[in-house]
Amino acid sequence: MWSDSVAVARERELAIRTEGLRKRYRVGRREGYRVLRDALADSIRAPFRPREEREDRFVWALDDVSFDVGRGEIVGVIGPNGAGKSTLLKVLSRITEPTEGQAELYGRVGSLLEIGTGFHLELTGRENVFLNGAILGMRRAEIARKLDDIVEFAGVARFLDTPLKFFSSGMQVRLGFAVAAFLEPEILVVDEVLTVGDLSFQERSLGKMKDVASGGRTVLFVSHTMSSILALCPRSILLASGKVLFDGPSEEAVARYVEASRMSGGSWLDERTSRTGTGTVRVTALRLEDADGNLVAAPGSGDAVRFVLEYEANEHANLSELVVNIVVSEHGGRGLLSLMSQVSGAGLKDAPPAAASRASSRSCR
Amino acid sequence: MATPVERAPLIIRPSTGWRGLALGELWRQRELLFVFAWRNILVRYKQTAFGIAWAILQPFFLMIVFTLFFNRLGDASSNGIPYPIFSYAGLLPWTFFSTSVTQSALSLVSNQNLLRKIYFPRLIIPISTVVTSLVDFAVASTLLAGMMLYYGVYPEPLRLLALPALLLLAVATALGVGLWLSSLNVLYRDIQYVVPFMVQAWLFATPAVYVGKTFDEPWGTLLGLNPMQGVVAGFRWALLSSGSPPGPMLAVSAAVTAVILVSGTFFFRRLERTFADVV
């Protein structure tokens, strides 16, 4: 049967194919984890109890997930918490078995679900590099050859023979990322790992990921950071409740994700009840528009957008000194953009009591 | 960069029932096995003043305790051999066995973070703990050599050839028991409370520090149902020329060990697929 698959793989240079992957977990207590007493008690009670398994005691973390990834493709996986992203990576990296369906992987797989897996605090930096590298699947000779580069990338050369427990937490994650960055599998499966370290290290990490990506490797990349997804992955898979909602260009996947999370999670500003401040001016809506006034859910890189802010104010409020400040920050709270009316000098003198204020930005990256 | 080699794809699908042992994969990943063993050795004696000397000190102190209380204050005899060396020759394989079983029983749970985050043949974990204990065994053996010189007890050279086989029997027994206990411990943490008691009871059932009674046949041979009985008797026979050659008893021990090891490996492989979800 797999000879057919191989033929197809050669034809399309397939790297990953999943067909109807499903993974079921038990809700409540974790699957099978129990003390012997429970098992004995169950087996005693069993004859008096109907044996059928109730479907509502289970949750499908993956529910019929099928997709193909070609060799050399960089594919993002996005979705809300509990969508099944990590479960998908765990199945593909063989940590856990699917309940149904199958996946085919063409090439040596490296998986990176965590930074510094297996690190031991009592061991030195050098010892941990060898330990972690071996766990990730590198040969000892390979690690020895790359040691200098790894240490330089992590910037921990002076502490190489110091036990890891004396490293700062930032140094620990940098070392962990550095080892992983020098992994050279044909297929790389990565969970959210680019949010470690400080700003400059994050940027170097992103650069390193880009190198990995351009080196012809196939990458499946889970992230909650949409900017990283858009920067790295031309294509993304949007998961929700274990199902593939969308599979296509990242811009669209991200837009749909943002749209979906606004539908489910966010509430409309004018319905919001948890407000602080005096209430003299209330923001009732904030939206993005393109130049023609159409609503934009997720602006693409390099697009010009207009922030439209609607507000209402007390009838007697003095709005002659109104200042509007719009800050755009990343998922992690890192500021990207700040638009301040007093800086731009936009005329907000004697603003009307209820209106829409418009501010434009061309630097939405 | 190396060109990707055309090869059969890795197929991931649900497995059912008993699975093969995948020993080929285990062999390809042998380097990781030694890395884990190396880590265990480094970690075990980190921030201790005596370091790896503890490998000697543990059986040494046991020997002192047993000499004092069993031999001097009690009346444990030792077949005419100085009691300290008599008991140490038994405690040496015994200590290997008990640390192997104890450590490997806990090994999967204590490495649960690895189980949840990365794939490798899970058999590597309990096997590497047994390899670690082998290093301790080698270190502790040097004390036995010293004691033999001190007491002037010299083995018959030919009998020493039996030692590797006896050690192999101890390794296989420890691993077999460790595979059963480590995988069960993932499901039922009760195991970790049972293990210390079990090991202690096993020590008393094994004539490591006393001279076992001689039984009429077939009972004498059937004592080999406890594989450590065969190992300890074999060690004494080979090193101290004490007792009769434990041939038939060892055959029974070897058979029992083979059953424990093979069943333990299959059982481990069967439970392996749930480790990451359950641990």
Interface residues (C-beta under 8 A of the other chain):
Chain A: W2 S5 V6 A9 R10 Y25 R30 E31 G32 Y33 R34 V35 L36 R37 A39 R71 K90 V91 L92 S93 R94 I95 T96 E97 P98 T99 E100 G101 Q102 A103 E104 L105 Y106 G107 V109 S111 L113 E114 T117 G118 H120 E122 L123 E127 F130 L131 A134 I135 L136 G137 R139 R140 P163 E184 E186 G215 G216
Chain B: M1 P4 E6 A8 P9 L10 I11 I12 R13 P14 S15 E31 L32 V35 R39 L42 V43 K46 Q47 N113 L114 L115 R116 K117 I118 Y119 F120 L187 Y188 R189 D190 R273 T274 A276 D277 V278 V279
